[in-house]
Amino acid sequence: MKRNHRLIKIATELSRIIGGATFVFSGFVKMVDPRGFAYKIQDYLIAFGLSEWFSLALPVAILLPVVEFLLGVCLLLGIYRKPVSRLFLLFMMVMTPFTLWIAIKNPVEDCGCFGDAVVIGNWATFYKNIVLLGCAILTVIHYYKITPFLSSKTALAAALFTAFFGVAFAVYNVMNLPIIDFRPYKIGTHIPDKMKVDPAKADQYETIFVYEKEGVKEEFTEENYPWNDSTWTFVEMKTRLVKKGEKPEIEDFSIVELEWDEEGNRYMEAADITEKILSDPSYSFLVISYTLSDIRSDELSRLKVLADYAAKYRYPLYCVTASTFETIAEWECRHQSGFTFCHADELLLKTIIRSNPGVVLLKNGTIIRKWGSRSLPTEKELTAPLDRLEIGMAVDRKKHEISAVGVTALLFLLPLGVIKWADARMQTKN
C-alpha cells in the first residue's frame, strides 16, 4: 500500500512539473514576441471569418500568455493546489479538442503554441496536449499530494508578482523589439544563404509523361516513356512530388522599387531590386513600414534625420511598405518625405521586424543592425560614415540575447527568492 502511495505521489509531482514547465515555456516565448502571437491570432480570426475582431488580437496576445505563464509558475510552486489543478484541467479540456479540430481541418499550418521559438505540426500539438491532459487529470485527482514550495501566507504575493512581471515583460516586448529574435531575419543573418537549401535535401520530384494509345491514357517515367514508338501519342508532361524535403528558411524575400508616374499622378512598379539590395557591398537602410498611415509625426522626424544622413554619405535608403499605391501617394503628398518607396508583402515585412516603422541596416546581404520605432538612431549618433561608428558594426547577437535572458531571469527569480526567504522566516517564527 505504501508503495502505491509513493508511486502515485511521484506520478502526481511529475505531472505537475511537466505541465508547469510546458506552460511556463509556452507563455514565456509568446511574451517575448506578443506581436508575432497577435499575427497568429489574426490568422485564426481570418480562418473563422472574424476579421472584424482584429483589434482584440494584441490585447489577447498579451493576456493569454501571461495567464499561461502564471498557471505554469503556480503549478511549479505547488501553490493553490486545488484551484490551479482544476484550471489546468479546464485549460486542457478546451485546448485538446480545439487542437484536434485544427489538426483535422488545418486552417493554419502552425498552431503557434510555442510562438516562433519551436514550430511543431498540428498533429504533434494535439499529441502533446493529450499528454498534458493526462497530467492534468492526475493532478486534479491527487492534488493533495503536491508538495507546496511556499506556504499559504506568501502564495498570494508570489502569484501577484508573477502576474505583474508577465504583463510588464510582455508590454516591454511590444514597446521595443523582442529581446530574443526567433525569426530568420536575425542580426548577423546573411539573407542569400537562408534563401538556399542543399539540393540533396530539397523536395524530390519525378517527371511523368502521359501518352495515349487506342483511347487509353497511361503514365510513364523518364526511364520507360515510349519516345520512339509511333503507336503512342504524347498528351502531357507533369511533375510529381516523390519525397518531401527541407525548405529554405527564407522563401519570400522580394522587394520591388516604385516610381512616380507624372501622367497618372500615381506610383507604379519599376523594377525588382531584391538582388541589388542583397549584393550591395556598401551599407543600405531599409525603412520598414507595413502601414504608412501608422507612422507618428515624431517617428517621421527621426526617419527624415536618418534619410538626410544616408543622402549625405550616399547610402541607399528604401522605404519598404505593403500600403497600396494610392495610400503611398496620398501619404507622400501630405508629408513630403522624399523617400524612395518600395513594395513588399505585408507578411514578409512583419516577419523581418516587429515594429512599424522599423529600420534594418544591411551590408552585402547581411543584417548588421535593427531598430524599432523607439530606438531609431538620433542625430547625435549619426556623425560620421557608418564604418567609423559603433552602430555600423555587427553585434554579437547571441551574447546580447543571453545577457537579456539572464537579466530577465534575475528580475523574476530574485523577488521570488525574497518571497521564499520571508516565507521561511515566518515558518521559523511559528
C-alpha positions in Angstrom: 0.0 0.0 0.0 2.8 2.4 0.9 4.5 1.6 -2.4 1.3 2.5 -4.3 1.0 5.8 -2.4 4.7 6.6 -3.2 4.2 5.8 -6.9 1.0 8.0 -7.1 2.9 10.9 -5.4 5.8 10.6 -7.8 3.4 10.5 -10.8 1.5 13.5 -9.5 4.6 15.5 -8.8 6.0 14.6 -12.2 2.7 15.6 -13.9 2.5 19.0 -12.3 6.2 19.6 -13.2 5.7 18.6 -16.8 2.6 20.7 -17.0 4.1 23.7 -15.2 7.3 23.6 -17.2 5.4 23.4 -20.5 3.1 26.3 -19.5 6.0 28.5 -18.3 7.9 27.9 -21.5 4.9 28.4 -23.8 3.8 31.5 -22.0 7.4 33.0 -21.9 8.2 32.6 -25.6 4.9 34.2 -26.5 5.5 37.0 -24.1 8.9 37.6 -25.8 7.0 38.3 -29.1 3.4 39.4 -28.4 3.1 41.0 -31.8 4.0 37.7 -33.5 1.4 35.9 -31.4 -1.1 38.6 -32.3 -0.4 37.9 -36.0 -1.1 34.2 -35.4 -4.4 35.1 -33.6 -5.3 37.2 -36.7 -4.7 34.1 -38.9 -7.2 32.2 -36.8 -9.7 35.1 -37.0 -9.3 35.1 -40.8 -9.9 31.3 -40.9 -13.1 31.7 -38.8 -14.3 34.7 -40.8 -13.9 37.1 -37.8 -11.6 39.7 -39.3 -13.6 42.5 -37.6 -12.1 41.4 -34.2 -8.5 42.2 -35.3 -8.3 45.0 -32.8 -8.5 42.4 -29.9 -5.6 40.3 -31.2 -2.9 42.3 -29.5 -4.5 42.6 -26.0 -5.3 38.8 -26.1 -1.7 38.1 -27.3 -0.5 39.8 -24.1 -3.0 38.5 -21.6 -3.3 34.9 -22.7 0.5 34.1 -22.4 0.6 35.9 -19.1 -2.3 33.6 -17.8 -0.4 30.6 -19.2 2.8 31.7 -17.6 1.1 32.3 -14.2 -0.6 28.9 -14.3 2.7 27.3 -15.0 4.5 29.1 -12.2 1.7 28.2 -9.8 2.0 24.5 -10.8 5.8 24.5 -10.3 5.5 26.3 -6.9 2.7 24.0 -5.8 0.6 26.9 -4.6 -3.3 27.0 -4.6 -3.1 23.3 -5.5 -6.8 22.6 -5.8 -8.0 25.6 -7.9 -4.8 25.6 -10.0 -5.1 21.9 -10.8 -8.7 22.5 -11.8 -7.7 25.4 -14.1 -5.0 23.2 -15.6 -7.6 20.6 -16.4 -10.1 23.1 -17.7 -7.5 24.7 -20.0 -6.6 21.3 -21.4 -10.2 20.3 -21.8 -10.7 23.3 -24.0 -7.4 23.2 -25.9 -7.2 19.4 -26.6 -10.4 19.2 -28.8 -9.6 22.6 -30.3 -6.2 21.4 -31.4 -7.8 18.1 -32.7 -10.0 20.2 -34.9 -7.0 22.2 -36.1 -5.1 19.0 -36.9 -8.1 17.7 -39.0 -9.1 20.9 -40.7 -5.6 22.5 -40.9 -6.9 26.2 -41.0 -3.3 27.3 -40.2 -0.1 25.4 -40.7 1.4 26.1 -37.3 -0.8 26.4 -34.2 1.6 28.9 -32.6 1.5 27.2 -29.2 5.3 27.9 -28.8 5.4 31.0 -30.9 8.3 31.1 -33.4 10.7 29.6 -30.8 9.6 25.9 -31.5 7.5 25.2 -34.6 5.7 21.9 -34.4 3.0 20.4 -36.6 -0.7 20.5 -35.8 -0.9 16.8 -35.1 2.2 16.9 -32.9 0.5 19.7 -31.0 -2.6 17.6 -30.4 -0.5 14.6 -29.2 1.3 17.0 -26.8 -2.0 18.1 -25.5 -3.1 14.5 -24.9 -0.1 14.0 -22.7 -0.8 17.3 -20.8 -4.5 16.3 -20.4 -3.4 13.1 -18.7 -1.1 15.1 -16.4 -4.0 17.5 -15.6 -6.4 14.7 -14.7 -3.8 13.2 -12.4 -3.1 16.5 -10.6 -6.8 17.1 -10.1 -7.4 13.7 -8.6 -4.4 13.7 -6.4 -3.8 17.5 -5.9 -3.3 17.0 -2.1 -0.1 15.0 -2.8 1.6 18.0 -4.4 4.3 19.5 -2.1 3.9 23.3 -2.0 7.1 25.4 -2.3 5.5 28.3 -0.4 3.0 28.5 2.5 -0.4 30.0 2.1 0.8 33.2 3.7 3.1 34.1 0.8 1.4 32.3 -2.0 -0.7 35.4 -2.9 2.4 37.6 -3.1 4.1 35.1 -5.4 1.1 34.9 -7.7 0.6 38.7 -7.8 4.2 39.3 -8.5 4.2 36.7 -11.3 1.2 38.3 -12.9 2.7 41.8 -12.7 6.0 40.5 -14.1 4.3 38.8 -17.0 2.3 41.8 -18.0 5.3 44.2 -17.7 7.5 41.8 -19.7 5.0 41.4 -22.5 4.3 45.1 -22.7 8.1 45.8 -22.8 8.4 43.5 -25.8 5.5 45.2 -27.5 7.0 48.7 -27.0 10.5 47.5 -28.1 11.9 44.8 -30.3 11.6 41.3 -28.7 14.6 40.5 -26.5 15.1 37.3 -28.5 14.6 37.1 -32.2 13.2 33.7 -33.2 12.7 34.6 -36.9 15.0 34.0 -39.9 15.9 37.7 -40.1 18.1 37.9 -37.1 21.0 40.3 -36.7 24.1 38.6 -38.3 22.0 36.7 -40.9 23.3 36.6 -44.4 20.0 36.6 -46.2 21.1 34.9 -49.5 22.4 31.9 -47.6 19.0 31.5 -45.9 17.3 31.5 -49.3 19.1 28.3 -50.4 18.9 24.7 -49.4 21.1 21.7 -50.2 19.6 20.2 -53.4 20.1 16.7 -51.9 17.8 17.8 -49.0 15.2 19.6 -51.1 11.9 18.3 -52.4 12.4 15.4 -54.8 10.2 15.4 -57.9 9.9 13.0 -60.8 8.8 13.8 -64.3 5.7 12.0 -65.6 4.9 11.6 -69.3 1.3 10.9 -70.3 0.8 9.1 -73.6 -2.4 7.8 -75.2 -2.9 4.7 -77.3 -6.2 3.4 -78.7 -8.1 5.8 -76.4 -6.3 4.7 -73.2 -4.0 7.1 -71.4 -1.0 5.8 -69.5 1.7 7.4 -67.4 5.4 6.8 -67.9 8.6 7.9 -66.2 11.7 9.3 -67.9 13.2 5.7 -67.9 10.4 4.0 -69.8 8.4 6.5 -71.8 7.8 5.4 -75.4 9.5 8.2 -77.2 10.3 6.1 -80.2 7.0 4.2 -80.5 4.8 5.9 -83.0 1.7 4.0 -81.9 1.7 6.2 -78.7 0.5 9.8 -78.8 2.0 12.3 -76.4 -0.6 14.0 -74.2 1.1 16.0 -71.5 4.1 16.1 -69.1 3.8 16.8 -65.4 5.8 16.6 -62.2 5.0 14.6 -59.1 6.4 15.0 -55.6 8.3 11.9 -54.6 9.9 12.9 -51.3 9.2 16.0 -49.2 12.5 17.7 -48.3 13.6 20.8 -46.4 12.5 24.3 -47.3 14.8 27.3 -47.2 14.3 29.4 -44.1 13.6 32.4 -46.3 11.4 31.9 -49.3 9.6 35.2 -49.9 12.2 38.0 -49.7 11.3 40.1 -52.7 11.3 43.9 -52.9 10.0 45.9 -55.9 11.0 49.6 -56.3 8.3 52.1 -57.2 8.4 55.1 -59.5 6.2 58.1 -59.8 4.1 58.3 -62.9 3.7 62.0 -63.7 0.9 61.5 -66.2 -1.2 59.3 -63.9 -0.2 61.0 -60.7 0.4 57.7 -59.0 3.1 55.2 -58.1 3.8 52.2 -60.2 6.1 49.2 -60.1 9.5 49.9 -61.7 11.9 47.0 -61.1 12.6 44.2 -58.7 15.7 45.3 -56.7 16.0 42.3 -54.4 19.3 41.2 -55.9 20.6 44.7 -56.0 19.9 45.2 -52.3 21.4 41.8 -51.3 24.5 42.2 -53.3 25.3 45.8 -52.4 28.8 45.8 -50.8 28.1 49.1 -49.1 25.5 49.8 -46.4 21.8 50.1 -47.2 18.9 51.2 -45.0 15.5 49.6 -45.2 12.8 51.6 -43.5 10.1 49.0 -42.9 6.5 50.1 -42.6 3.7 47.7 -43.1 1.2 50.6 -43.0 2.5 54.1 -43.7 -0.6 55.7 -42.0 0.5 54.3 -38.6 3.8 56.3 -38.6 3.6 59.1 -36.0 5.0 62.6 -36.6 7.9 62.2 -34.1 8.9 58.9 -35.7 8.7 60.5 -39.2 11.0 63.3 -38.0 13.6 60.8 -36.8 13.3 58.9 -40.1 13.9 62.1 -42.0 17.1 62.7 -40.0 18.2 59.2 -41.0 17.3 59.9 -44.6 19.4 63.1 -44.6 22.3 61.2 -43.1 22.0 58.4 -45.7 21.9 61.0 -48.5 25.0 62.9 -47.1 27.1 59.7 -47.2 25.4 58.2 -50.2 23.9 55.2 -48.5 20.8 53.8 -50.3 17.7 54.2 -48.2 14.5 52.5 -49.2 11.1 52.8 -47.6 9.6 49.4 -48.0 5.8 49.2 -47.4 2.8 47.0 -48.0 0.5 50.0 -48.3 -1.4 50.4 -51.5 0.0 52.7 -54.3 -2.8 55.2 -53.7 -2.1 55.3 -49.9 1.6 55.8 -50.6 0.9 58.7 -53.0 -1.5 60.4 -50.5 0.9 59.9 -47.6 3.9 61.3 -49.6 1.9 64.3 -50.8 1.0 65.1 -47.2 4.4 64.5 -45.6 6.9 65.2 -48.4 9.4 62.7 -47.0 11.4 62.3 -50.2 11.8 58.6 -49.6 12.5 56.0 -52.3 9.4 53.8 -52.0 9.4 50.0 -52.5 6.7 47.5 -52.2 6.8 44.1 -50.5 4.4 41.5 -49.0 3.0 42.5 -45.6 3.7 39.2 -44.0 7.4 39.5 -45.1 7.7 42.9 -43.5 6.1 41.8 -40.3 8.5 38.9 -40.2 11.6 41.0 -40.8 10.9 43.4 -37.9 8.2 43.7 -35.2 7.9 47.4 -35.4 6.0 49.9 -37.6 8.2 51.7 -38.5 11.4 49.9 -38.1 14.8 50.2 -39.7 17.1 47.4 -40.9 20.8 48.1 -41.8 22.2 45.8 -44.4 25.7 45.3 -45.8 26.3 42.8 -48.7 23.1 41.0 -47.8 23.9 40.6 -44.1 21.7 42.2 -41.4 24.0 44.4 -39.3 21.5 46.2 -37.1 17.8 46.5 -36.4 16.0 49.4 -34.7 12.4 49.7 -33.5 10.4 52.9 -33.7 11.5 53.9 -30.2 15.2 53.3 -30.7 15.9 54.9 -34.1 19.4 56.4 -34.5 19.5 60.1 -33.5 21.4 63.0 -35.0 24.0 62.8 -32.2 24.8 59.2 -33.2 25.0 59.9 -36.9 28.2 62.0 -37.0 30.4 60.0 -39.4 30.4 57.3 -42.0 29.0 54.0 -40.7 32.3 52.1 -40.8 33.6 54.6 -38.2 30.5 54.4 -36.0 29.5 51.8 -33.4 26.0 51.5 -35.0 27.7 50.4 -38.2 29.5 47.5 -36.6 28.0 44.0 -36.3 26.9 43.0 -32.8 27.2 39.6 -31.1 23.5 38.8 -31.2 23.7 35.6 -29.2 25.7 37.2 -26.5 23.2 40.1 -26.3 20.3 37.7 -26.2 21.9 35.5 -23.5 22.5 38.6 -21.5 18.9 39.8 -21.9 17.5 36.5 -20.9 19.9 36.4 -17.9 18.7 39.8 -16.7 15.1 38.8 -17.2 15.6 35.7 -15.2 17.2 37.6 -12.3 14.4 40.2 -12.3 11.9 37.3 -11.9 13.8 34.9 -9.7 15.3 37.3 -7.2 11.9 38.7 -6.0 10.7 35.1 -5.8 13.7 34.3 -3.7 12.9 37.1 -1.4 9.4 35.9 -1.0 10.7 32.4 -0.2 13.1 33.8 2.3 10.3 35.7 4.0 8.2 32.6 4.0 11.0 30.6 5.7 11.4 33.3 8.3 7.7 33.2 9.1 7.8 29.4 9.3 10.7 29.6 11.7 9.0 32.1 14.0 5.9 29.9 14.1 
